[in-house]
Amino acid sequence: MTENLKGIAGSMKSGKTDLLITRAERLQIAKKIVFIFKPSIDNRWDENCIVTRFNNKCFPATPVTNSAEIIEVVVSHLESGATIDEVLIDEVQLFDPNIVEVIQTLLDLDIPVTYAGLSTDFRGEPFGSMPTLLALSDSIQKPTAICEVCGDEATRTQRLINGQPANYNDPIILIGDNQYEARCVKHHEVPGKPKPKI
């Protein structure tokens, strides 16, 4: 079966971008034409690359301010008579909700897509369009990180403000690196989070 939509989902520091770059490198070895996109808001290390956290590996990427720009770039390339074998998208959870339609348009153009993103936000709740994309994916990789408190497998992203867990009512998106830790479920804290209604 052909896998047209592949997802990479995990917490901060789980190696999602490493896996995306590995995918890009394999495609290049196979002489495939690959386009990588990233949200321009994510300018932590390099505005025109996706960068791995642990070994600072950098791979060229096109920054876009919204998901519609992805289609503009792709269509412009195709209209020039060129081909695209696959599109890769990093930090997909930071895009506007139209990213789902954009990805479906790419698939309708017979362009496979691999995306990477945080499956949950710092609250431990589904992040942006990730739930829909994960449901539509043909395959999903779910790398884990290491809990920075106890060393167990980490699947959550902990936001810290002045060394303390961020409150539930703080903004969902806050670009940066030092204020985040990988945490296991046991050590993930969200003060002010509403209790489930039973």
Disulfide bonds with the S-S distance in Angstrom:
Cys49-Cys58 2.41
